Amino acid sequence: GGADQVTQSYNRQSQIVRATDQNGTVHEYRYDLLGRATDDVVAALGAEIDGTVRRLGRSYDVRGLPHQLTSYADTAGATVVNQVRNQYNGFRQLTTQYQAHDGS
């Protein structure tokens, strides 16, 4: 139908940089220089959508494995809601995972 649409915008590397879903929520996606996803920012909330988490951030270790994943309460990334940190062995296997359920 008319309102049941998802729109997406892409960069030159064919990565999604902006998406609007059926609820009207607008996501902006950011990437590092190696093309890895670093941030999912909710630029605008649709009607009746919970805004507790407005940004998801990712960082990577030197091998390109997800090192730290952080949820933020704001789009600027100043207020941490929760955080996960991963450690790997020499075989790229996850060996330890730390979780902070309230803050960093």
MOPAC internal coordinates of N, CA, C and O (Angstrom, degrees):
PM7 1SCF
backbone

  N    0.0000 0     0.00 0     0.00 0    0    0    0
  C    1.4428 1     0.00 0     0.00 0    1    0    0
  C    1.5084 1   111.09 1     0.00 0    2    1    0
  O    1.2310 1   120.57 1     1.62 1    3    2    1
  N    1.3084 1   116.52 1  -178.38 1    3    2    1
  C    1.4525 1   122.71 1  -177.30 1    5    3    2
  C    1.5109 1   114.24 1   -62.64 1    6    5    3
  O    1.2310 1   119.72 1   138.34 1    7    6    5
  N    1.3436 1   118.14 1   -41.66 1    7    6    5
  C    1.4614 1   120.82 1  -177.70 1    9    7    6
  C    1.5252 1   112.51 1   -91.43 1   10    9    7
  O    1.2310 1   120.10 1   169.14 1   11   10    9
  N    1.3228 1   117.42 1   -10.86 1   11   10    9
  C    1.4695 1   121.04 1  -176.66 1   13   11   10
  C    1.5248 1   109.35 1   -91.42 1   14   13   11
  O    1.2310 1   121.42 1  -110.16 1   15   14   13
  N    1.3533 1   114.88 1    69.84 1   15   14   13
  C    1.4597 1   119.93 1  -176.82 1   17   15   14
  C    1.5168 1   110.96 1  -134.10 1   18   17   15
  O    1.2310 1   121.22 1   -30.80 1   19   18   17
  N    1.3150 1   115.28 1   149.20 1   19   18   17
  C    1.4564 1   122.84 1   172.20 1   21   19   18
  C    1.5243 1   106.38 1  -120.81 1   22   21   19
  O    1.2310 1   120.68 1   -50.99 1   23   22   21
  N    1.3349 1   116.30 1   129.01 1   23   22   21
  C    1.4641 1   119.53 1   177.74 1   25   23   22
  C    1.5240 1   108.63 1  -116.43 1   26   25   23
  O    1.2310 1   120.65 1   -33.29 1   27   26   25
  N    1.3300 1   116.37 1   146.71 1   27   26   25
  C    1.4610 1   121.99 1  -179.11 1   29   27   26
  C    1.5167 1   109.68 1  -138.25 1   30   29   27
  O    1.2310 1   121.33 1   -35.81 1   31   30   29
  N    1.3292 1   115.07 1   144.19 1   31   30   29
  C    1.4618 1   122.12 1   173.78 1   33   31   30
  C    1.5208 1   107.73 1  -117.86 1   34   33   31
  O    1.2310 1   120.75 1   -33.86 1   35   34   33
  N    1.3348 1   116.18 1   146.14 1   35   34   33
  C    1.4591 1   122.01 1  -174.24 1   37   35   34
  C    1.5214 1   111.04 1  -123.12 1   38   37   35
  O    1.2310 1   120.67 1   -24.76 1   39   38   37
  N    1.3404 1   116.32 1   155.24 1   39   38   37
  C    1.4524 1   121.00 1   172.43 1   41   39   38
  C    1.5304 1   108.92 1   -94.33 1   42   41   39
  O    1.2310 1   120.10 1     6.22 1   43   42   41
  N    1.3218 1   117.41 1  -173.78 1   43   42   41
  C    1.4695 1   121.13 1  -177.50 1   45   43   42
  C    1.5262 1   113.37 1   -69.19 1   46   45   43
  O    1.2310 1   120.29 1   162.57 1   47   46   45
  N    1.3286 1   117.04 1   -17.43 1   47   46   45
  C    1.4638 1   120.65 1   177.79 1   49   47   46
  C    1.5358 1   111.41 1   -92.45 1   50   49   47
  O    1.2310 1   120.41 1  -169.16 1   51   50   49
  N    1.3218 1   116.82 1    10.84 1   51   50   49
  C    1.4711 1   124.03 1  -179.63 1   53   51   50
  C    1.5248 1   112.94 1    65.86 1   54   53   51
  O    1.2310 1   120.16 1  -153.59 1   55   54   53
  N    1.3172 1   117.31 1    26.41 1   55   54   53
  C    1.4588 1   122.32 1   175.72 1   57   55   54
  C    1.5324 1   108.89 1   -94.78 1   58   57   55
  O    1.2310 1   120.85 1   -38.20 1   59   58   57
  N    1.3065 1   115.98 1   141.80 1   59   58   57
  C    1.4664 1   119.79 1   177.51 1   61   59   58
  C    1.5248 1   108.35 1   -70.28 1   62   61   59
  O    1.2310 1   119.97 1   -53.76 1   63   62   61
  N    1.3232 1   117.67 1   126.24 1   63   62   61
  C    1.4608 1   121.90 1   178.68 1   65   63   62
  C    1.5271 1   111.90 1  -110.29 1   66   65   63
  O    1.2310 1   120.37 1   161.41 1   67   66   65
  N    1.3313 1   116.90 1   -18.59 1   67   66   65
  C    1.4659 1   120.72 1   179.71 1   69   67   66
  C    1.5201 1   108.41 1  -154.45 1   70   69   67
  O    1.2310 1   121.02 1   -43.10 1   71   70   69
  N    1.3283 1   115.66 1   136.90 1   71   70   69
  C    1.4643 1   120.54 1   178.57 1   73   71   70
  C    1.5180 1   109.28 1  -142.70 1   74   73   71
  O    1.2310 1   121.29 1   -38.92 1   75   74   73
  N    1.3176 1   115.14 1   141.08 1   75   74   73
  C    1.4632 1   122.03 1   174.93 1   77   75   74
  C    1.5164 1   107.25 1  -122.05 1   78   77   75
  O    1.2310 1   120.87 1   -53.66 1   79   78   77
  N    1.3505 1   115.94 1   126.34 1   79   78   77
  C    1.4656 1   119.16 1  -177.69 1   81   79   78
  C    1.5287 1   111.56 1   -95.31 1   82   81   79
  O    1.2310 1   120.78 1     3.96 1   83   82   81
  N    1.3317 1   116.11 1  -176.04 1   83   82   81
  C    1.4562 1   122.40 1  -176.02 1   85   83   82
  C    1.5259 1   112.66 1   -62.51 1   86   85   83
  O    1.2310 1   119.93 1   153.11 1   87   86   85
  N    1.3374 1   117.75 1   -26.89 1   87   86   85
  C    1.4661 1   121.77 1  -179.50 1   89   87   86
  C    1.5161 1   112.57 1   -82.45 1   90   89   87
  O    1.2310 1   120.08 1   170.01 1   91   90   89
  N    1.3260 1   117.46 1    -9.99 1   91   90   89
  C    1.4530 1   121.48 1  -176.27 1   93   91   90
  C    1.5164 1   113.34 1    92.57 1   94   93   91
  O    1.2310 1   120.06 1  -173.85 1   95   94   93
  N    1.3325 1   117.50 1     6.15 1   95   94   93
  C    1.4640 1   121.13 1   176.99 1   97   95   94
  C    1.5250 1   109.06 1   -74.60 1   98   97   95
  O    1.2310 1   120.82 1   -48.82 1   99   98   97
  N    1.3228 1   116.03 1   131.18 1   99   98   97
  C    1.4615 1   121.84 1  -177.32 1  101   99   98
  C    1.5283 1   108.88 1  -109.10 1  102  101   99
  O    1.2310 1   120.51 1   -57.20 1  103  102  101
  N    1.3296 1   116.63 1   122.80 1  103  102  101
  C    1.4644 1   123.76 1   176.56 1  105  103  102
  C    1.5224 1   108.81 1  -107.01 1  106  105  103
  O    1.2310 1   121.01 1   -41.94 1  107  106  105
  N    1.3200 1   115.68 1   138.06 1  107  106  105
  C    1.4554 1   121.63 1   171.88 1  109  107  106
  C    1.5300 1   107.34 1  -117.42 1  110  109  107
  O    1.2310 1   120.52 1   -50.97 1  111  110  109
  N    1.3214 1   116.62 1   129.03 1  111  110  109
  C    1.4589 1   122.10 1  -175.81 1  113  111  110
  C    1.5174 1   109.52 1  -109.28 1  114  113  111
  O    1.2310 1   121.07 1   -42.51 1  115  114  113
  N    1.3288 1   115.56 1   137.49 1  115  114  113
  C    1.4661 1   121.29 1  -179.77 1  117  115  114
  C    1.5204 1   109.46 1  -122.87 1  118  117  115
  O    1.2310 1   121.17 1   -28.77 1  119  118  117
  N    1.3366 1   115.36 1   151.23 1  119  118  117
  C    1.4653 1   122.52 1  -175.55 1  121  119  118
  C    1.5182 1   109.66 1  -133.38 1  122  121  119
  O    1.2310 1   120.53 1   -26.40 1  123  122  121
  N    1.3314 1   116.58 1   153.60 1  123  122  121
  C    1.4608 1   120.05 1   174.92 1  125  123  122
  C    1.5341 1   109.37 1   -85.86 1  126  125  123
  O    1.2310 1   120.49 1     2.47 1  127  126  125
  N    1.3235 1   116.67 1  -177.53 1  127  126  125
  C    1.4678 1   120.98 1  -176.14 1  129  127  126
  C    1.5240 1   112.99 1   -67.09 1  130  129  127
  O    1.2310 1   120.07 1   162.40 1  131  130  129
  N    1.3365 1   117.47 1   -17.60 1  131  130  129
  C    1.4614 1   120.97 1   177.16 1  133  131  130
  C    1.5283 1   112.03 1   -92.73 1  134  133  131
  O    1.2310 1   120.34 1  -176.62 1  135  134  133
  N    1.3296 1   116.95 1     3.38 1  135  134  133
  C    1.4614 1   121.07 1   177.50 1  137  135  134
  C    1.5219 1   114.61 1    85.23 1  138  137  135
  O    1.2310 1   120.38 1  -169.29 1  139  138  137
  N    1.3359 1   116.89 1    10.71 1  139  138  137
  C    1.4654 1   120.02 1  -179.81 1  141  139  138
  C    1.5264 1   109.80 1   -87.03 1  142  141  139
  O    1.2310 1   120.69 1   -39.55 1  143  142  141
  N    1.3238 1   116.28 1   140.45 1  143  142  141
  C    1.4610 1   121.31 1   179.03 1  145  143  142
  C    1.5238 1   109.67 1   -64.09 1  146  145  143
  O    1.2310 1   120.09 1   -52.14 1  147  146  145
  N    1.3358 1   117.43 1   127.86 1  147  146  145
  C    1.4585 1   121.45 1   178.94 1  149  147  146
  C    1.5214 1   112.94 1  -115.25 1  150  149  147
  O    1.2310 1   119.79 1   147.46 1  151  150  149
  N    1.3253 1   118.00 1   -32.54 1  151  150  149
  C    1.4630 1   120.19 1  -176.65 1  153  151  150
  C    1.5199 1   111.89 1  -144.25 1  154  153  151
  O    1.2310 1   121.80 1   -38.14 1  155  154  153
  N    1.3256 1   114.17 1   141.86 1  155  154  153
  C    1.4639 1   123.44 1   169.50 1  157  155  154
  C    1.5119 1   105.02 1  -122.10 1  158  157  155
  O    1.2310 1   120.55 1   -74.12 1  159  158  157
  N    1.3251 1   116.54 1   105.88 1  159  158  157
  C    1.4592 1   122.34 1  -176.03 1  161  159  158
  C    1.5210 1   108.97 1  -107.15 1  162  161  159
  O    1.2310 1   120.68 1   -51.52 1  163  162  161
  N    1.3284 1   116.30 1   128.48 1  163  162  161
  C    1.4573 1   120.97 1   175.80 1  165  163  162
  C    1.5229 1   106.89 1   -87.73 1  166  165  163
  O    1.2310 1   120.96 1   -80.23 1  167  166  165
  N    1.3178 1   115.76 1    99.77 1  167  166  165
  C    1.4568 1   121.69 1  -175.76 1  169  167  166
  C    1.5191 1   112.01 1   -74.83 1  170  169  167
  O    1.2310 1   120.30 1   148.17 1  171  170  169
  N    1.3252 1   117.04 1   -31.83 1  171  170  169
  C    1.4681 1   121.79 1   179.21 1  173  171  170
  C    1.5214 1   108.65 1  -148.04 1  174  173  171
  O    1.2310 1   121.15 1   -44.92 1  175  174  173
  N    1.3336 1   115.41 1   135.08 1  175  174  173
  C    1.4626 1   120.67 1   178.50 1  177  175  174
  C    1.5107 1   111.01 1   -92.52 1  178  177  175
  O    1.2310 1   120.95 1   -40.75 1  179  178  177
  N    1.3252 1   115.78 1   139.25 1  179  178  177
  C    1.4440 1   120.83 1   173.87 1  181  179  178
  C    1.5246 1   110.15 1   -75.69 1  182  181  179
  O    1.2310 1   120.92 1    -5.57 1  183  182  181
  N    1.3058 1   115.84 1   174.43 1  183  182  181
  C    1.4633 1   121.70 1  -179.48 1  185  183  182
  C    1.5247 1   110.40 1   -62.78 1  186  185  183
  O    1.2310 1   121.21 1   -45.65 1  187  186  185
  N    1.3302 1   115.30 1   134.35 1  187  186  185
  C    1.4642 1   123.64 1   175.34 1  189  187  186
  C    1.5351 1   114.04 1    61.42 1  190  189  187
  O    1.2310 1   119.70 1  -151.60 1  191  190  189
  N    1.3351 1   118.19 1    28.40 1  191  190  189
  C    1.4555 1   122.74 1   177.27 1  193  191  190
  C    1.5242 1   108.56 1  -101.57 1  194  193  191
  O    1.2310 1   120.32 1   -47.67 1  195  194  193
  N    1.3361 1   116.99 1   132.33 1  195  194  193
  C    1.4597 1   122.86 1   179.74 1  197  195  194
  C    1.5303 1   109.63 1   -67.10 1  198  197  195
  O    1.2310 1   120.28 1   -51.82 1  199  198  197
  N    1.3069 1   117.07 1   128.18 1  199  198  197
  C    1.4556 1   121.88 1  -177.99 1  201  199  198
  C    1.5149 1   114.28 1  -105.25 1  202  201  199
  O    1.2310 1   119.75 1  -154.97 1  203  202  201
  N    1.3371 1   118.08 1    25.03 1  203  202  201
  C    1.4637 1   121.38 1  -179.24 1  205  203  202
  C    1.5219 1   111.27 1   -59.38 1  206  205  203
  O    1.2310 1   120.16 1   137.11 1  207  206  205
  N    1.3169 1   117.30 1   -42.89 1  207  206  205
  C    1.4725 1   122.56 1   177.63 1  209  207  206
  C    1.5215 1   107.41 1  -113.01 1  210  209  207
  O    1.2310 1   120.93 1   -58.84 1  211  210  209
  N    1.3336 1   115.82 1   121.16 1  211  210  209
  C    1.4617 1   120.34 1  -178.56 1  213  211  210
  C    1.5242 1   112.98 1  -111.86 1  214  213  211
  O    1.2310 1   120.60 1   172.15 1  215  214  213
  N    1.3427 1   116.45 1    -7.85 1  215  214  213
  C    1.4707 1   119.39 1  -179.57 1  217  215  214
  C    1.5274 1   109.04 1  -153.76 1  218  217  215
  O    1.2310 1   121.37 1   -40.79 1  219  218  217
  N    1.3394 1   114.99 1   139.21 1  219  218  217
  C    1.4594 1   122.39 1   173.16 1  221  219  218
  C    1.5146 1   107.27 1  -117.78 1  222  221  219
  O    1.2310 1   120.58 1   -52.30 1  223  222  221
  N    1.3292 1   116.49 1   127.70 1  223  222  221
  C    1.4608 1   120.79 1  -179.68 1  225  223  222
  C    1.5150 1   111.11 1  -117.75 1  226  225  223
  O    1.2310 1   120.67 1   -34.15 1  227  226  225
  N    1.3270 1   116.32 1   145.85 1  227  226  225
  C    1.4637 1   122.57 1   178.57 1  229  227  226
  C    1.5195 1   109.29 1  -131.61 1  230  229  227
  O    1.2310 1   121.36 1   -38.77 1  231  230  229
  N    1.3389 1   114.99 1   141.23 1  231  230  229
  C    1.4661 1   119.83 1   170.01 1  233  231  230
  C    1.5158 1   107.34 1  -129.71 1  234  233  231
  O    1.2310 1   121.03 1   -19.14 1  235  234  233
  N    1.3179 1   115.64 1   160.86 1  235  234  233
  C    1.4648 1   121.70 1  -172.72 1  237  235  234
  C    1.5196 1   110.08 1  -125.57 1  238  237  235
  O    1.2310 1   120.68 1   -27.68 1  239  238  237
  N    1.3431 1   116.31 1   152.32 1  239  238  237
  C    1.4603 1   119.87 1   174.59 1  241  239  238
  C    1.5246 1   109.10 1   -82.63 1  242  241  239
  O    1.2310 1   120.33 1     1.93 1  243  242  241
  N    1.3203 1   116.97 1  -178.07 1  243  242  241
  C    1.4720 1   121.05 1  -175.11 1  245  243  242
  C    1.5283 1   112.69 1   -65.21 1  246  245  243
  O    1.2310 1   119.87 1   160.95 1  247  246  245
  N    1.3353 1   117.85 1   -19.05 1  247  246  245
  C    1.4666 1   121.64 1   178.44 1  249  247  246
  C    1.5217 1   112.43 1   -92.64 1  250  249  247
  O    1.2310 1   120.36 1  -179.43 1  251  250  249
  N    1.3319 1   116.91 1     0.57 1  251  250  249
  C    1.4550 1   120.92 1   179.00 1  253  251  250
  C    1.5128 1   114.45 1    86.61 1  254  253  251
  O    1.2310 1   120.17 1  -168.92 1  255  254  253
  N    1.3331 1   117.28 1    11.08 1  255  254  253
  C    1.4638 1   121.33 1   178.93 1  257  255  254
  C    1.5252 1   109.73 1   -87.61 1  258  257  255
  O    1.2310 1   119.77 1   -33.81 1  259  258  257
  N    1.3318 1   118.04 1   146.19 1  259  258  257
  C    1.4767 1   120.00 1   178.99 1  261  259  258
  C    1.5248 1   110.68 1   -59.89 1  262  261  259
  O    1.2310 1   120.51 1   -60.81 1  263  262  261
  N    1.3187 1   116.62 1   119.19 1  263  262  261
  C    1.4596 1   121.51 1  -177.09 1  265  263  262
  C    1.5263 1   111.28 1   -98.32 1  266  265  263
  O    1.2310 1   120.63 1   130.33 1  267  266  265
  N    1.3241 1   116.40 1   -49.67 1  267  266  265
  C    1.4621 1   119.60 1  -175.72 1  269  267  266
  C    1.5255 1   109.50 1  -138.07 1  270  269  267
  O    1.2310 1   121.24 1   -46.21 1  271  270  269
  N    1.3285 1   115.23 1   133.79 1  271  270  269
  C    1.4525 1   121.89 1   178.13 1  273  271  270
  C    1.5269 1   107.32 1  -123.87 1  274  273  271
  O    1.2310 1   120.72 1   -54.43 1  275  274  273
  N    1.3220 1   116.22 1   125.57 1  275  274  273
  C    1.4589 1   120.90 1  -173.41 1  277  275  274
  C    1.5191 1   110.25 1  -129.41 1  278  277  275
  O    1.2310 1   121.06 1   -44.02 1  279  278  277
  N    1.3375 1   115.57 1   135.98 1  279  278  277
  C    1.4632 1   122.35 1   173.31 1  281  279  278
  C    1.5245 1   107.78 1  -102.72 1  282  281  279
  O    1.2310 1   120.69 1   -45.49 1  283  282  281
  N    1.3253 1   116.28 1   134.51 1  283  282  281
  C    1.4633 1   121.92 1  -178.74 1  285  283  282
  C    1.5256 1   110.26 1  -119.21 1  286  285  283
  O    1.2310 1   120.96 1   -30.39 1  287  286  285
  N    1.3291 1   115.76 1   149.61 1  287  286  285
  C    1.4602 1   121.82 1   179.74 1  289  287  286
  C    1.5272 1   111.91 1   -84.70 1  290  289  287
  O    1.2310 1   120.21 1   168.98 1  291  290  289
  N    1.3216 1   117.21 1   -11.02 1  291  290  289
  C    1.4576 1   121.32 1  -177.35 1  293  291  290
  C    1.5266 1   109.82 1  -132.70 1  294  293  291
  O    1.2310 1   120.89 1   -16.90 1  295  294  293
  N    1.3169 1   115.90 1   163.10 1  295  294  293
  C    1.4634 1   120.25 1  -177.33 1  297  295  294
  C    1.5294 1   112.47 1   -74.25 1  298  297  295
  O    1.2310 1   119.87 1   158.15 1  299  298  297
  N    1.3311 1   117.86 1   -21.85 1  299  298  297
  C    1.4652 1   121.03 1  -179.36 1  301  299  298
  C    1.5285 1   112.48 1   -79.18 1  302  301  299
  O    1.2310 1   119.85 1   163.67 1  303  302  301
  N    1.3258 1   117.90 1   -16.33 1  303  302  301
  C    1.4537 1   120.73 1  -179.13 1  305  303  302
  C    1.5125 1   113.05 1    80.70 1  306  305  303
  O    1.2310 1   119.87 1  -148.54 1  307  306  305
  N    1.3305 1   117.85 1    31.46 1  307  306  305
  C    1.4611 1   121.29 1  -178.46 1  309  307  306
  C    1.5286 1   112.83 1   -95.81 1  310  309  307
  O    1.2310 1   119.68 1   150.22 1  311  310  309
  N    1.3279 1   118.21 1   -29.78 1  311  310  309
  C    1.4625 1   121.79 1  -175.45 1  313  311  310
  C    1.5208 1   109.79 1  -112.66 1  314  313  311
  O    1.2310 1   120.57 1   -69.47 1  315  314  313
  N    1.3398 1   116.52 1   110.53 1  315  314  313
  C    1.4612 1   122.24 1  -177.68 1  317  315  314
  C    1.5259 1   109.83 1   -80.74 1  318  317  315
  O    1.2310 1   120.92 1   -50.80 1  319  318  317
  N    1.3347 1   115.84 1   129.20 1  319  318  317
  C    1.4603 1   121.48 1   175.01 1  321  319  318
  C    1.5266 1   109.28 1   -89.56 1  322  321  319
  O    1.2310 1   120.33 1   129.34 1  323  322  321
  N    1.3209 1   116.97 1   -50.66 1  323  322  321
  C    1.4673 1   122.21 1   176.45 1  325  323  322
  C    1.5198 1   109.51 1  -158.29 1  326  325  323
  O    1.2310 1   121.46 1    -9.74 1  327  326  325
  N    1.3471 1   114.80 1   170.26 1  327  326  325
  C    1.4621 1   118.17 1  -173.90 1  329  327  326
  C    1.5273 1   110.55 1  -154.06 1  330  329  327
  O    1.2310 1   121.17 1   -32.88 1  331  330  329
  N    1.3255 1   115.37 1   147.12 1  331  330  329
  C    1.4599 1   123.08 1   176.01 1  333  331  330
  C    1.5238 1   107.88 1  -127.94 1  334  333  331
  O    1.2310 1   120.56 1   -44.18 1  335  334  333
  N    1.3434 1   116.54 1   135.82 1  335  334  333
  C    1.4618 1   121.29 1   177.69 1  337  335  334
  C    1.5311 1   108.40 1  -126.90 1  338  337  335
  O    1.2310 1   120.72 1   -47.65 1  339  338  337
  N    1.3245 1   116.22 1   132.35 1  339  338  337
  C    1.4615 1   122.36 1  -178.31 1  341  339  338
  C    1.5214 1   111.53 1  -109.75 1  342  341  339
  O    1.2310 1   121.11 1   -34.25 1  343  342  341
  N    1.3459 1   115.49 1   145.75 1  343  342  341
  C    1.4652 1   121.83 1   171.27 1  345  343  342
  C    1.5194 1   108.03 1  -127.62 1  346  345  343
  O    1.2310 1   121.21 1   -36.81 1  347  346  345
  N    1.3372 1   115.29 1   143.19 1  347  346  345
  C    1.4634 1   121.83 1  -175.30 1  349  347  346
  C    1.5204 1   110.52 1  -124.77 1  350  349  347
  O    1.2310 1   120.89 1   -22.06 1  351  350  349
  N    1.3285 1   115.91 1   157.94 1  351  350  349
  C    1.4636 1   120.32 1   174.06 1  353  351  350
  C    1.5299 1   109.30 1   -92.60 1  354  353  351
  O    1.2310 1   120.08 1     4.81 1  355  354  353
  N    1.3131 1   117.45 1  -175.19 1  355  354  353
  C    1.4587 1   122.29 1  -178.05 1  357  355  354
  C    1.5137 1   114.65 1   -65.85 1  358  357  355
  O    1.2310 1   120.28 1   165.51 1  359  358  357
  N    1.3239 1   117.07 1   -14.49 1  359  358  357
  C    1.4667 1   121.76 1   178.23 1  361  359  358
  C    1.5341 1   112.11 1   -96.80 1  362  361  359
  O    1.2310 1   120.37 1  -167.42 1  363  362  361
  N    1.3310 1   116.90 1    12.58 1  363  362  361
  C    1.4620 1   123.65 1   180.00 1  365  363  362
  C    1.5252 1   112.65 1    66.87 1  366  365  363
  O    1.2310 1   120.69 1  -157.09 1  367  366  365
  N    1.3335 1   116.29 1    22.91 1  367  366  365
  C    1.4536 1   121.10 1   178.27 1  369  367  366
  C    1.5257 1   109.66 1   -94.55 1  370  369  367
  O    1.2310 1   120.64 1   -43.00 1  371  370  369
  N    1.3228 1   116.37 1   137.00 1  371  370  369
  C    1.4540 1   121.04 1   177.41 1  373  371  370
  C    1.5291 1   108.95 1   -65.78 1  374  373  371
  O    1.2310 1   120.64 1   -57.31 1  375  374  373
  N    1.3259 1   116.38 1   122.69 1  375  374  373
  C    1.4701 1   120.36 1  -178.83 1  377  375  374
  C    1.5232 1   112.35 1  -110.62 1  378  377  375
  O    1.2310 1   120.16 1   147.49 1  379  378  377
  N    1.3188 1   117.30 1   -32.51 1  379  378  377
  C    1.4605 1   121.15 1  -178.52 1  381  379  378
  C    1.5201 1   108.68 1  -143.13 1  382  381  379
  O    1.2310 1   121.43 1   -39.64 1  383  382  381
  N    1.3295 1   114.87 1   140.36 1  383  382  381
  C    1.4591 1   120.01 1   175.63 1  385  383  382
  C    1.5170 1   108.24 1  -134.23 1  386  385  383
  O    1.2310 1   121.18 1   -55.13 1  387  386  385
  N    1.3304 1   115.34 1   124.87 1  387  386  385
  C    1.4494 1   121.71 1   177.77 1  389  387  386
  C    1.5199 1   108.25 1  -103.97 1  390  389  387
  O    1.2310 1   120.74 1   -41.97 1  391  390  389
  N    1.3289 1   116.18 1   138.03 1  391  390  389
  C    1.4590 1   120.53 1   179.78 1  393  391  390
  C    1.5164 1   109.52 1  -129.38 1  394  393  391
  O    1.2310 1   120.72 1   -49.54 1  395  394  393
  N    1.3269 1   116.24 1   130.46 1  395  394  393
  C    1.4506 1   122.28 1   172.80 1  397  395  394
  C    1.5280 1   106.14 1  -112.08 1  398  397  395
  O    1.2310 1   120.82 1   -66.61 1  399  398  397
  N    1.3080 1   116.04 1   113.39 1  399  398  397
  C    1.4612 1   120.29 1  -174.80 1  401  399  398
  C    1.5223 1   113.27 1   -82.46 1  402  401  399
  O    1.2310 1   120.82 1   167.72 1  403  402  401
  N    1.3259 1   116.03 1   -12.28 1  403  402  401
  C    1.4590 1   119.93 1  -179.86 1  405  403  402
  C    1.5268 1   108.17 1  -143.68 1  406  405  403
  O    1.2310 1   120.23 1   -85.52 1  407  406  405
  N    1.3158 1   117.16 1    94.48 1  407  406  405
  C    1.4578 1   121.77 1  -178.26 1  409  407  406
  C    1.5177 1   111.65 1    94.47 1  410  409  407
  O    1.2310 1   121.29 1    14.04 1  411  410  409
  N    1.3482 1   115.13 1  -165.96 1  411  410  409
  C    1.4617 1   119.21 1  -176.93 1  413  411  410
  C    1.5173 1   111.38 1   -91.63 1  414  413  411
  O    1.2310 1   120.10 1   180.00 1  415  414  413

